Every structure is written in C-alpha cells, then in structure tokens.
Amino acid sequence: MADKREPTELERVEKLFAFLQGNVPKDCVIPVEEVPNLTPDQAWTVIWYLGNQYWQVSDDIGRCGKCGELYDTAIEGTHLEEPPYHLCGNCDGDYYEDDDE
C-alpha cells in the first residue's frame, strides 16, 4: 500500500480558494443553496483575513497581482513597493522584462 502524501500548504489554500468560488470537493456534501460563490478577489480577501487575524493560513501564501494565481512566497515570487505589490515566479520575470522596453 502506497503512502498518501500530505498536501502542501499551497495546495490546501488553493483548495480553499476554489471552494470559496463554488468548486466543492467530491468528498464534501453541501446543499447547493449553501455553496459559496465568491469572486476571486472576495475569496482571496477571506483567505487573507483568516491568515492575518486568525493565523489559519500561512503567511507564505500570496496571490499574484498580475495573473491572480496563488503561490508560495517562501519558494518564488517578488514583493514590490508599488502595484502590483506581489508577483508569482511566472510573472516576476515578465515584470522586469517589461521595464526594459
């Protein structure tokens, strides 16, 4: 029997992010009228609040200000002093390349 690995913090937050937008996991039974249906910005605000007020989400999870994807800030990405304040690893190279033009 193969060991099932634990999901990473990023995977767990991505699952919550999707859930808050109405993507209910198969193993979860919720009445249709109670399924959340937030926008990506609203869902991220909930996650940010849980992390900053209740420490239920790692500080290492960020949301890219360019593409909107979640990423692990301990592994990748850039923090800027001006908008878009946070960039994932895929977008930070594009951001600096755009500056050269």
N, C-alpha and C positions, 0 to 999 in steps of 0.2 A: 504494500500500500504506500503510495507516494505521499509525502508530507505536503500539505497545502500551505503555501507561504502566506504570511500576514500581509495585507495591503499596506502600501506606504502611506504616509500622512497625506501626500498629494493625491493619491488615488481615493482615499477616504473623503477628502474635501471635494474632489471632482464629483464623486457620487452624490454628496450633499448638494452641491451646486446644481447638478442635473435634477435631483429630486425637487428642489425648490422651484424649478421651472416646469414641473409637471411630469417628469420622467421617473415613474415609480418602479423600483426594482421588482423583478419577478417574484422574489421571495417575500414581498411585502403586500399585505392585503389591506387596502384602504378604500372606503366608499368613494365613488367617483366624485361626488359633490364635496369631498373633503381634501381632494388632491390640490396641493398648492399650484399656482400658475403665475409665478413672478417673472418679471423681465430679468435678463441677465444682470442689469445694474441693481435691481432690487434684491435679487438673490445674493449678489456679492455684498451688498450692504448688510444683510442678515449675517453672512459669514464673518464679515469684518467685525460686526458688533459682538458676535459670540467669541471671537478671538480677543478683542480688546477689552471687553467688560467682564467676561466670564472665563477666559483662558481655556475655552473648549476647542479652539482651533489654533494650531501652531502659528507663531509669528513668522515662520519661514515660508508660509504660503502667500503668494502675491498674485495679483491679476494684472496682466499686461495692459497698459494704457493705449496701445496701438491695435493689437489684434483681439484683445479680450480673453485670451487663454489664461488658465491658471498655471503657475509654475512654482518650483521650489527655489526660493531666493538663496538658499544655502548652496545650491548647486550651479545656478545660472542666473542671468539677468543683470540689469543695471538699474540703479536709482539715480535720478536726475534732480537737479534743483529747480527745474521748470517743467511745465507739462510737455509731454506725457510723463509724469513722475516715475513710473515704473515700466520697464521693458523686459520681456522674456528674452531668453537666449536667441530665439529665432529673429526677433525684431531689433535687438540692440545693435547688431552689425548693420542692418539696413538703416537705422537711425544715423549712425556715424557716416555711412556712405553718402546719405542724402546731404549731409553738411558739406561734403567736399565739392558738391556741384555748384 
